[in-house]
Amino acid sequence: MTDDRIAKLSQRFSRHAVGRRPATTRNRERRSFYLDAELTDRLDRVHKELNHELYPRSVSKSVFLETIFEYALEHLDAIKPELAQASDNAEASRTS
C-alpha cells in the first residue's frame, strides 16, 4: 500500500519536462533593451491608440513591436541617414 502511494506520487514528476527547453523549439525570446523613456512612452501610446482604432480586433504589444522592427529592417536604406545622425549625436554627447 505504501509503495503504491509513493509510486503514484512520483508519477507527477515524470509528466513534466525536466530541464531547460531546447532553443530550437522557441519562437520568441525574452530580451532586455534600454530605450529612451520618451520613445517607450510614445510606443505605449501609439499601441493603445492602434488597438482603439482596430477594435474589436487587437494587436499584442509583441506583435506590434515585431512588425515595427521588421518594417524598419526591410526599409533600412530609407532610415540609414537617420541612423547616421543618431550615431553622430551619440558620439558628440560622449565626447562633451
PDB file as gemmi writes it, atoms N, CA and C in Angstrom:
CRYST1    1.000    1.000    1.000  90.00  90.00  90.00 P 1                      
ATOM      1  N   MET A   1       0.820  -1.195   0.000  1.00  0.00           N  
ATOM      2  CA  MET A   1       0.000   0.000   0.000  1.00  0.00           C  
ATOM      3  C   MET A   1       0.863   1.257   0.000  1.00  0.00           C  
ATOM      4  N   THR A   2       1.883   1.293   0.831  1.00  0.00           N  
ATOM      5  CA  THR A   2       2.778   2.438   0.890  1.00  0.00           C  
ATOM      6  C   THR A   2       3.553   2.582  -0.404  1.00  0.00           C  
ATOM      7  N   ASP A   3       3.978   1.460  -0.983  1.00  0.00           N  
ATOM      8  CA  ASP A   3       4.708   1.503  -2.250  1.00  0.00           C  
ATOM      9  C   ASP A   3       3.842   2.077  -3.370  1.00  0.00           C  
ATOM     10  N   ASP A   4       2.547   1.719  -3.387  1.00  0.00           N  
ATOM     11  CA  ASP A   4       1.633   2.250  -4.395  1.00  0.00           C  
ATOM     12  C   ASP A   4       1.496   3.762  -4.254  1.00  0.00           C  
ATOM     13  N   ARG A   5       1.386   4.209  -3.032  1.00  0.00           N  
ATOM     14  CA  ARG A   5       1.243   5.641  -2.762  1.00  0.00           C  
ATOM     15  C   ARG A   5       2.488   6.399  -3.222  1.00  0.00           C  
ATOM     16  N   ILE A   6       3.655   5.876  -2.919  1.00  0.00           N  
ATOM     17  CA  ILE A   6       4.909   6.515  -3.320  1.00  0.00           C  
ATOM     18  C   ILE A   6       5.053   6.491  -4.841  1.00  0.00           C  
ATOM     19  N   ALA A   7       4.701   5.386  -5.462  1.00  0.00           N  
ATOM     20  CA  ALA A   7       4.772   5.288  -6.920  1.00  0.00           C  
ATOM     21  C   ALA A   7       3.842   6.300  -7.578  1.00  0.00           C  
ATOM     22  N   LYS A   8       2.657   6.443  -7.018  1.00  0.00           N  
ATOM     23  CA  LYS A   8       1.677   7.385  -7.569  1.00  0.00           C  
ATOM     24  C   LYS A   8       2.173   8.828  -7.417  1.00  0.00           C  
ATOM     25  N   LEU A   9       2.766   9.135  -6.272  1.00  0.00           N  
ATOM     26  CA  LEU A   9       3.299  10.472  -6.057  1.00  0.00           C  
ATOM     27  C   LEU A   9       4.471  10.775  -6.982  1.00  0.00           C  
ATOM     28  N   SER A  10       5.300   9.798  -7.244  1.00  0.00           N  
ATOM     29  CA  SER A  10       6.461  10.021  -8.102  1.00  0.00           C  
ATOM     30  C   SER A  10       6.074  10.159  -9.573  1.00  0.00           C  
ATOM     31  N   GLN A  11       4.881   9.715  -9.958  1.00  0.00           N  
ATOM     32  CA  GLN A  11       4.438   9.830 -11.347  1.00  0.00           C  
ATOM     33  C   GLN A  11       4.312  11.284 -11.782  1.00  0.00           C  
ATOM     34  N   ARG A  12       3.968  12.162 -10.861  1.00  0.00           N  
ATOM     35  CA  ARG A  12       3.779  13.563 -11.242  1.00  0.00           C  
ATOM     36  C   ARG A  12       5.056  14.180 -11.782  1.00  0.00           C  
ATOM     37  N   PHE A  13       6.201  13.674 -11.351  1.00  0.00           N  
ATOM     38  CA  PHE A  13       7.464  14.214 -11.837  1.00  0.00           C  
ATOM     39  C   PHE A  13       7.811  13.708 -13.235  1.00  0.00           C  
ATOM     40  N   SER A  14       7.289  12.567 -13.620  1.00  0.00           N  
ATOM     41  CA  SER A  14       7.600  12.030 -14.946  1.00  0.00           C  
ATOM     42  C   SER A  14       6.758  12.692 -16.034  1.00  0.00           C  
ATOM     43  N   ARG A  15       5.693  13.391 -15.681  1.00  0.00           N  
ATOM     44  CA  ARG A  15       4.825  14.036 -16.665  1.00  0.00           C  
ATOM     45  C   ARG A  15       5.374  15.381 -17.129  1.00  0.00           C  
ATOM     46  N   HIS A  16       6.216  15.999 -16.314  1.00  0.00           N  
ATOM     47  CA  HIS A  16       6.712  17.333 -16.634  1.00  0.00           C  
ATOM     48  C   HIS A  16       8.078  17.251 -17.280  1.00  0.00           C  
ATOM     49  N   ALA A  17       8.332  18.198 -18.172  1.00  0.00           N  
ATOM     50  CA  ALA A  17       9.654  18.255 -18.800  1.00  0.00           C  
ATOM     51  C   ALA A  17      10.679  18.664 -17.748  1.00  0.00           C  
ATOM     52  N   VAL A  18      11.802  18.041 -17.819  1.00  0.00           N  
ATOM     53  CA  VAL A  18      12.863  18.342 -16.876  1.00  0.00           C  
ATOM     54  C   VAL A  18      13.923  19.154 -17.582  1.00  0.00           C  
ATOM     55  N   GLY A  19      14.407  20.176 -16.929  1.00  0.00           N  
ATOM     56  CA  GLY A  19      15.458  20.992 -17.512  1.00  0.00           C  
ATOM     57  C   GLY A  19      14.926  22.042 -18.461  1.00  0.00           C  
ATOM     58  N   ARG A  20      15.850  22.720 -19.077  1.00  0.00           N  
ATOM     59  CA  ARG A  20      15.515  23.812 -19.983  1.00  0.00           C  
ATOM     60  C   ARG A  20      15.088  23.273 -21.347  1.00  0.00           C  
ATOM     61  N   ARG A  21      14.087  23.921 -21.927  1.00  0.00           N  
ATOM     62  CA  ARG A  21      13.628  23.534 -23.259  1.00  0.00           C  
ATOM     63  C   ARG A  21      14.695  23.852 -24.292  1.00  0.00           C  
ATOM     64  N   PRO A  22      14.781  23.056 -25.328  1.00  0.00           N  
ATOM     65  CA  PRO A  22      15.769  23.353 -26.378  1.00  0.00           C  
ATOM     66  C   PRO A  22      15.449  24.682 -27.062  1.00  0.00           C  
ATOM     67  N   ALA A  23      16.464  25.410 -27.420  1.00  0.00           N  
ATOM     68  CA  ALA A  23      16.289  26.732 -28.022  1.00  0.00           C  
ATOM     69  C   ALA A  23      15.614  26.656 -29.389  1.00  0.00           C  
ATOM     70  N   THR A  24      15.699  25.538 -30.066  1.00  0.00           N  
ATOM     71  CA  THR A  24      15.150  25.442 -31.415  1.00  0.00           C  
ATOM     72  C   THR A  24      13.628  25.414 -31.437  1.00  0.00           C  
ATOM     73  N   THR A  25      12.978  25.071 -30.346  1.00  0.00           N  
ATOM     74  CA  THR A  25      11.518  24.986 -30.354  1.00  0.00           C  
ATOM     75  C   THR A  25      10.857  26.314 -30.006  1.00  0.00           C  
ATOM     76  N   ARG A  26      11.628  27.288 -29.534  1.00  0.00           N  
ATOM     77  CA  ARG A  26      11.043  28.565 -29.138  1.00  0.00           C  
ATOM     78  C   ARG A  26      10.994  29.526 -30.319  1.00  0.00           C  
ATOM     79  N   ASN A  27       9.873  30.223 -30.446  1.00  0.00           N  
ATOM     80  CA  ASN A  27       9.734  31.240 -31.477  1.00  0.00           C  
ATOM     81  C   ASN A  27      10.031  32.627 -30.939  1.00  0.00           C  
ATOM     82  N   ARG A  28       9.950  32.764 -29.641  1.00  0.00           N  
ATOM     83  CA  ARG A  28      10.169  34.060 -29.011  1.00  0.00           C  
ATOM     84  C   ARG A  28      11.201  33.934 -27.918  1.00  0.00           C  
ATOM     85  N   GLU A  29      11.849  35.038 -27.659  1.00  0.00           N  
ATOM     86  CA  GLU A  29      12.891  35.047 -26.647  1.00  0.00           C  
ATOM     87  C   GLU A  29      12.786  36.335 -25.854  1.00  0.00           C  
ATOM     88  N   ARG A  30      12.984  36.229 -24.558  1.00  0.00           N  
ATOM     89  CA  ARG A  30      12.936  37.402 -23.701  1.00  0.00           C  
ATOM     90  C   ARG A  30      14.293  38.088 -23.717  1.00  0.00           C  
ATOM     91  N   ARG A  31      14.279  39.385 -24.010  1.00  0.00           N  
ATOM     92  CA  ARG A  31      15.497  40.193 -24.043  1.00  0.00           C  
ATOM     93  C   ARG A  31      15.215  41.514 -23.339  1.00  0.00           C  
ATOM     94  N   SER A  32      16.241  42.136 -22.840  1.00  0.00           N  
ATOM     95  CA  SER A  32      16.115  43.459 -22.228  1.00  0.00           C  
ATOM     96  C   SER A  32      16.835  44.472 -23.096  1.00  0.00           C  
ATOM     97  N   PHE A  33      16.152  45.551 -23.386  1.00  0.00           N  
ATOM     98  CA  PHE A  33      16.730  46.656 -24.137  1.00  0.00           C  
ATOM     99  C   PHE A  33      16.529  47.925 -23.323  1.00  0.00           C  
ATOM    100  N   TYR A  34      17.548  48.738 -23.269  1.00  0.00           N  
ATOM    101  CA  TYR A  34      17.434  50.024 -22.584  1.00  0.00           C  
ATOM    102  C   TYR A  34      17.153  51.077 -23.637  1.00  0.00           C  
ATOM    103  N   LEU A  35      15.921  51.594 -23.614  1.00  0.00           N  
ATOM    104  CA  LEU A  35      15.468  52.542 -24.622  1.00  0.00           C  
ATOM    105  C   LEU A  35      15.128  53.870 -23.976  1.00  0.00           C  
ATOM    106  N   ASP A  36      15.122  54.894 -24.790  1.00  0.00           N  
ATOM    107  CA  ASP A  36      14.754  56.222 -24.348  1.00  0.00           C  
ATOM    108  C   ASP A  36      13.344  56.193 -23.751  1.00  0.00           C  
ATOM    109  N   ALA A  37      13.173  56.821 -22.602  1.00  0.00           N  
ATOM    110  CA  ALA A  37      11.885  56.793 -21.894  1.00  0.00           C  
ATOM    111  C   ALA A  37      10.775  57.445 -22.718  1.00  0.00           C  
ATOM    112  N   GLU A  38      11.093  58.547 -23.403  1.00  0.00           N  
ATOM    113  CA  GLU A  38      10.077  59.207 -24.230  1.00  0.00           C  
ATOM    114  C   GLU A  38       9.642  58.312 -25.385  1.00  0.00           C  
ATOM    115  N   LEU A  39      10.592  57.586 -25.945  1.00  0.00           N  
ATOM    116  CA  LEU A  39      10.267  56.666 -27.036  1.00  0.00           C  
ATOM    117  C   LEU A  39       9.359  55.545 -26.545  1.00  0.00           C  
ATOM    118  N   THR A  40       9.672  54.965 -25.400  1.00  0.00           N  
ATOM    119  CA  THR A  40       8.825  53.880 -24.894  1.00  0.00           C  
ATOM    120  C   THR A  40       7.431  54.390 -24.534  1.00  0.00           C  
ATOM    121  N   ASP A  41       7.348  55.622 -24.018  1.00  0.00           N  
ATOM    122  CA  ASP A  41       6.029  56.209 -23.743  1.00  0.00           C  
ATOM    123  C   ASP A  41       5.247  56.388 -25.043  1.00  0.00           C  
ATOM    124  N   ARG A  42       5.952  56.841 -26.081  1.00  0.00           N  
ATOM    125  CA  ARG A  42       5.305  57.020 -27.388  1.00  0.00           C  
ATOM    126  C   ARG A  42       4.835  55.687 -27.955  1.00  0.00           C  
ATOM    127  N   LEU A  43       5.684  54.653 -27.848  1.00  0.00           N  
ATOM    128  CA  LEU A  43       5.287  53.315 -28.311  1.00  0.00           C  
ATOM    129  C   LEU A  43       4.053  52.824 -27.569  1.00  0.00           C  
ATOM    130  N   ASP A  44       4.031  53.005 -26.263  1.00  0.00           N  
ATOM    131  CA  ASP A  44       2.863  52.593 -25.473  1.00  0.00           C  
ATOM    132  C   ASP A  44       1.610  53.328 -25.922  1.00  0.00           C  
ATOM    133  N   ARG A  45       1.748  54.643 -26.126  1.00  0.00           N  
ATOM    134  CA  ARG A  45       0.594  55.460 -26.517  1.00  0.00           C  
ATOM    135  C   ARG A  45       0.083  55.063 -27.904  1.00  0.00           C  
ATOM    136  N   VAL A  46       0.998  54.885 -28.862  1.00  0.00           N  
ATOM    137  CA  VAL A  46       0.599  54.530 -30.229  1.00  0.00           C  
ATOM    138  C   VAL A  46      -0.011  53.130 -30.252  1.00  0.00           C  
ATOM    139  N   HIS A  47       0.551  52.215 -29.481  1.00  0.00           N  
ATOM    140  CA  HIS A  47      -0.007  50.860 -29.410  1.00  0.00           C  
ATOM    141  C   HIS A  47      -1.440  50.902 -28.884  1.00  0.00           C  
ATOM    142  N   LYS A  48      -1.665  51.684 -27.849  1.00  0.00           N  
ATOM    143  CA  LYS A  48      -3.007  51.806 -27.279  1.00  0.00           C  
ATOM    144  C   LYS A  48      -3.969  52.441 -28.288  1.00  0.00           C  
ATOM    145  N   GLU A  49      -3.529  53.490 -28.967  1.00  0.00           N  
ATOM    146  CA  GLU A  49      -4.372  54.150 -29.971  1.00  0.00           C  
ATOM    147  C   GLU A  49      -4.703  53.200 -31.122  1.00  0.00           C  
ATOM    148  N   LEU A  50      -3.723  52.434 -31.554  1.00  0.00           N  
ATOM    149  CA  LEU A  50      -3.939  51.475 -32.630  1.00  0.00           C  
ATOM    150  C   LEU A  50      -4.983  50.437 -32.236  1.00  0.00           C  
ATOM    151  N   ASN A  51      -4.901  49.943 -31.015  1.00  0.00           N  
ATOM    152  CA  ASN A  51      -5.892  48.970 -30.563  1.00  0.00           C  
ATOM    153  C   ASN A  51      -7.286  49.569 -30.499  1.00  0.00           C  
ATOM    154  N   HIS A  52      -7.378  50.857 -30.164  1.00  0.00           N  
ATOM    155  CA  HIS A  52      -8.692  51.516 -30.179  1.00  0.00           C  
ATOM    156  C   HIS A  52      -9.226  51.611 -31.605  1.00  0.00           C  
ATOM    157  N   GLU A  53      -8.337  51.908 -32.554  1.00  0.00           N  
ATOM    158  CA  GLU A  53      -8.750  52.022 -33.950  1.00  0.00           C  
ATOM    159  C   GLU A  53      -9.158  50.667 -34.526  1.00  0.00           C  
ATOM    160  N   LEU A  54      -8.495  49.606 -34.107  1.00  0.00           N  
ATOM    161  CA  LEU A  54      -8.761  48.275 -34.662  1.00  0.00           C  
ATOM    162  C   LEU A  54      -9.890  47.530 -33.959  1.00  0.00           C  
ATOM    163  N   TYR A  55     -10.420  48.115 -32.870  1.00  0.00           N  
ATOM    164  CA  TYR A  55     -11.462  47.432 -32.110  1.00  0.00           C  
ATOM    165  C   TYR A  55     -12.570  46.966 -33.040  1.00  0.00           C  
ATOM    166  N   PRO A  56     -13.051  45.753 -32.936  1.00  0.00           N  
ATOM    167  CA  PRO A  56     -12.945  44.763 -31.865  1.00  0.00           C  
ATOM    168  C   PRO A  56     -11.698  43.876 -31.963  1.00  0.00           C  
ATOM    169  N   ARG A  57     -10.888  44.053 -32.981  1.00  0.00           N  
ATOM    170  CA  ARG A  57      -9.627  43.303 -33.045  1.00  0.00           C  
ATOM    171  C   ARG A  57      -8.604  43.997 -32.164  1.00  0.00           C  
ATOM    172  N   SER A  58      -7.530  43.289 -31.868  1.00  0.00           N  
ATOM    173  CA  SER A  58      -6.450  43.912 -31.109  1.00  0.00           C  
ATOM    174  C   SER A  58      -5.116  43.297 -31.523  1.00  0.00           C  
ATOM    175  N   VAL A  59      -4.062  44.040 -31.276  1.00  0.00           N  
ATOM    176  CA  VAL A  59      -2.712  43.608 -31.593  1.00  0.00           C  
ATOM    177  C   VAL A  59      -1.927  43.569 -30.290  1.00  0.00           C  
ATOM    178  N   SER A  60      -1.279  42.453 -30.033  1.00  0.00           N  
ATOM    179  CA  SER A  60      -0.470  42.363 -28.811  1.00  0.00           C  
ATOM    180  C   SER A  60       0.736  43.283 -28.942  1.00  0.00           C  
ATOM    181  N   LYS A  61       1.292  43.665 -27.803  1.00  0.00           N  
ATOM    182  CA  LYS A  61       2.456  44.554 -27.799  1.00  0.00           C  
ATOM    183  C   LYS A  61       3.625  43.897 -28.534  1.00  0.00           C  
ATOM    184  N   SER A  62       3.813  42.598 -28.347  1.00  0.00           N  
ATOM    185  CA  SER A  62       4.939  41.928 -29.002  1.00  0.00           C  
ATOM    186  C   SER A  62       4.772  41.914 -30.517  1.00  0.00           C  
ATOM    187  N   VAL A  63       3.573  41.658 -31.016  1.00  0.00           N  
ATOM    188  CA  VAL A  63       3.339  41.671 -32.466  1.00  0.00           C  
ATOM    189  C   VAL A  63       3.505  43.090 -33.001  1.00  0.00           C  
ATOM    190  N   PHE A  64       3.028  44.069 -32.269  1.00  0.00           N  
ATOM    191  CA  PHE A  64       3.179  45.479 -32.640  1.00  0.00           C  
ATOM    192  C   PHE A  64       4.658  45.830 -32.810  1.00  0.00           C  
ATOM    193  N   LEU A  65       5.476  45.512 -31.806  1.00  0.00           N  
ATOM    194  CA  LEU A  65       6.901  45.844 -31.858  1.00  0.00           C  
ATOM    195  C   LEU A  65       7.626  45.035 -32.928  1.00  0.00           C  
ATOM    196  N   GLU A  66       7.302  43.751 -33.048  1.00  0.00           N  
ATOM    197  CA  GLU A  66       7.940  42.913 -34.071  1.00  0.00           C  
ATOM    198  C   GLU A  66       7.652  43.447 -35.470  1.00  0.00           C  
ATOM    199  N   THR A  67       6.435  43.896 -35.702  1.00  0.00           N  
ATOM    200  CA  THR A  67       6.055  44.429 -37.010  1.00  0.00           C  
ATOM    201  C   THR A  67       6.821  45.709 -37.315  1.00  0.00           C  
ATOM    202  N   ILE A  68       6.957  46.572 -36.311  1.00  0.00           N  
ATOM    203  CA  ILE A  68       7.727  47.807 -36.500  1.00  0.00           C  
ATOM    204  C   ILE A  68       9.185  47.474 -36.794  1.00  0.00           C  
ATOM    205  N   PHE A  69       9.767  46.560 -36.040  1.00  0.00           N  
ATOM    206  CA  PHE A  69      11.167  46.175 -36.262  1.00  0.00           C  
ATOM    207  C   PHE A  69      11.353  45.574 -37.652  1.00  0.00           C  
ATOM    208  N   GLU A  70      10.454  44.678 -38.045  1.00  0.00           N  
ATOM    209  CA  GLU A  70      10.563  44.040 -39.360  1.00  0.00           C  
ATOM    210  C   GLU A  70      10.456  45.069 -40.478  1.00  0.00           C  
ATOM    211  N   TYR A  71       9.526  46.002 -40.326  1.00  0.00           N  
ATOM    212  CA  TYR A  71       9.367  47.047 -41.342  1.00  0.00           C  
ATOM    213  C   TYR A  71      10.633  47.887 -41.445  1.00  0.00           C  
ATOM    214  N   ALA A  72      11.192  48.251 -40.306  1.00  0.00           N  
ATOM    215  CA  ALA A  72      12.422  49.053 -40.305  1.00  0.00           C  
ATOM    216  C   ALA A  72      13.569  48.288 -40.958  1.00  0.00           C  
ATOM    217  N   LEU A  73      13.679  47.006 -40.666  1.00  0.00           N  
ATOM    218  CA  LEU A  73      14.749  46.209 -41.264  1.00  0.00           C  
ATOM    219  C   LEU A  73      14.585  46.066 -42.770  1.00  0.00           C  
ATOM    220  N   GLU A  74      13.341  45.983 -43.229  1.00  0.00           N  
ATOM    221  CA  GLU A  74      13.081  45.878 -44.665  1.00  0.00           C  
ATOM    222  C   GLU A  74      13.333  47.201 -45.386  1.00  0.00           C  
ATOM    223  N   HIS A  75      13.299  48.308 -44.652  1.00  0.00           N  
ATOM    224  CA  HIS A  75      13.483  49.640 -45.242  1.00  0.00           C  
ATOM    225  C   HIS A  75      14.716  50.323 -44.657  1.00  0.00           C  
ATOM    226  N   LEU A  76      15.747  49.549 -44.422  1.00  0.00           N  
ATOM    227  CA  LEU A  76      16.964  50.053 -43.792  1.00  0.00           C  
ATOM    228  C   LEU A  76      17.623  51.169 -44.607  1.00  0.00           C  
ATOM    229  N   ASP A  77      17.603  51.039 -45.928  1.00  0.00           N  
ATOM    230  CA  ASP A  77      18.200  52.087 -46.764  1.00  0.00           C  
ATOM    231  C   ASP A  77      17.522  53.436 -46.543  1.00  0.00           C  
ATOM    232  N   ALA A  78      16.229  53.418 -46.304  1.00  0.00           N  
ATOM    233  CA  ALA A  78      15.491  54.665 -46.104  1.00  0.00           C  
ATOM    234  C   ALA A  78      15.797  55.311 -44.761  1.00  0.00           C  
ATOM    235  N   ILE A  79      16.162  54.513 -43.768  1.00  0.00           N  
ATOM    236  CA  ILE A  79      16.407  55.087 -42.438  1.00  0.00           C  
ATOM    237  C   ILE A  79      17.887  55.224 -42.098  1.00  0.00           C  
ATOM    238  N   LYS A  80      18.767  54.823 -43.023  1.00  0.00           N  
ATOM    239  CA  LYS A  80      20.209  54.953 -42.770  1.00  0.00           C  
ATOM    240  C   LYS A  80      20.626  56.386 -42.445  1.00  0.00           C  
ATOM    241  N   PRO A  81      20.122  57.402 -43.151  1.00  0.00           N  
ATOM    242  CA  PRO A  81      20.514  58.783 -42.785  1.00  0.00           C  
ATOM    243  C   PRO A  81      20.136  59.135 -41.338  1.00  0.00           C  
ATOM    244  N   GLU A  82      18.971  58.698 -40.888  1.00  0.00           N  
ATOM    245  CA  GLU A  82      18.563  58.970 -39.506  1.00  0.00           C  
ATOM    246  C   GLU A  82      19.448  58.208 -38.516  1.00  0.00           C  
ATOM    247  N   LEU A  83      19.821  56.989 -38.878  1.00  0.00           N  
ATOM    248  CA  LEU A  83      20.709  56.212 -38.010  1.00  0.00           C  
ATOM    249  C   LEU A  83      22.088  56.865 -37.933  1.00  0.00           C  
ATOM    250  N   ALA A  84      22.580  57.368 -39.068  1.00  0.00           N  
ATOM    251  CA  ALA A  84      23.878  58.047 -39.075  1.00  0.00           C  
ATOM    252  C   ALA A  84      23.821  59.300 -38.210  1.00  0.00           C  
ATOM    253  N   GLN A  85      22.729  60.034 -38.299  1.00  0.00           N  
ATOM    254  CA  GLN A  85      22.557  61.247 -37.482  1.00  0.00           C  
ATOM    255  C   GLN A  85      22.501  60.897 -35.999  1.00  0.00           C  
ATOM    256  N   ALA A  86      21.777  59.835 -35.668  1.00  0.00           N  
ATOM    257  CA  ALA A  86      21.689  59.401 -34.272  1.00  0.00           C  
ATOM    258  C   ALA A  86      23.053  58.970 -33.763  1.00  0.00           C  
ATOM    259  N   SER A  87      23.834  58.326 -34.618  1.00  0.00           N  
ATOM    260  CA  SER A  87      25.180  57.907 -34.245  1.00  0.00           C  
ATOM    261  C   SER A  87      26.070  59.120 -34.001  1.00  0.00           C  
ATOM    262  N   ASP A  88      25.959  60.133 -34.882  1.00  0.00           N  
ATOM    263  CA  ASP A  88      26.735  61.362 -34.713  1.00  0.00           C  
ATOM    264  C   ASP A  88      26.365  62.069 -33.417  1.00  0.00           C  
ATOM    265  N   ASN A  89      25.065  62.109 -33.101  1.00  0.00           N  
ATOM    266  CA  ASN A  89      24.605  62.752 -31.863  1.00  0.00           C  
ATOM    267  C   ASN A  89      25.123  62.008 -30.640  1.00  0.00           C  
ATOM    268  N   ALA A  90      25.159  60.682 -30.707  1.00  0.00           N  
ATOM    269  CA  ALA A  90      25.639  59.889 -29.585  1.00  0.00           C  
ATOM    270  C   ALA A  90      27.143  60.125 -29.392  1.00  0.00           C  
ATOM    271  N   GLU A  91      27.897  60.202 -30.487  1.00  0.00           N  
ATOM    272  CA  GLU A  91      29.340  60.474 -30.411  1.00  0.00           C  
ATOM    273  C   GLU A  91      29.590  61.845 -29.798  1.00  0.00           C  
ATOM    274  N   ALA A  92      28.818  62.829 -30.231  1.00  0.00           N  
ATOM    275  CA  ALA A  92      29.008  64.194 -29.726  1.00  0.00           C  
ATOM    276  C   ALA A  92      28.711  64.280 -28.233  1.00  0.00           C  
ATOM    277  N   SER A  93      27.705  63.544 -27.779  1.00  0.00           N  
ATOM    278  CA  SER A  93      27.367  63.605 -26.353  1.00  0.00           C  
ATOM    279  C   SER A  93      28.400  62.873 -25.507  1.00  0.00           C  
ATOM    280  N   ARG A  94      29.062  61.862 -26.073  1.00  0.00           N  
ATOM    281  CA  ARG A  94      30.104  61.135 -25.336  1.00  0.00           C  
ATOM    282  C   ARG A  94      31.378  61.954 -25.186  1.00  0.00           C  
ATOM    283  N   THR A  95      31.695  62.744 -26.204  1.00  0.00           N  
ATOM    284  CA  THR A  95      32.949  63.497 -26.172  1.00  0.00           C  
ATOM    285  C   THR A  95      32.828  64.802 -25.409  1.00  0.00           C  
ATOM    286  N   SER A  96      31.624  65.251 -25.141  1.00  0.00           N  
ATOM    287  CA  SER A  96      31.490  66.519 -24.417  1.00  0.00           C  
ATOM    288  C   SER A  96      31.337  66.349 -22.939  1.00  0.00           C  
TER     289      SER A  96                                                      
END                                                                             
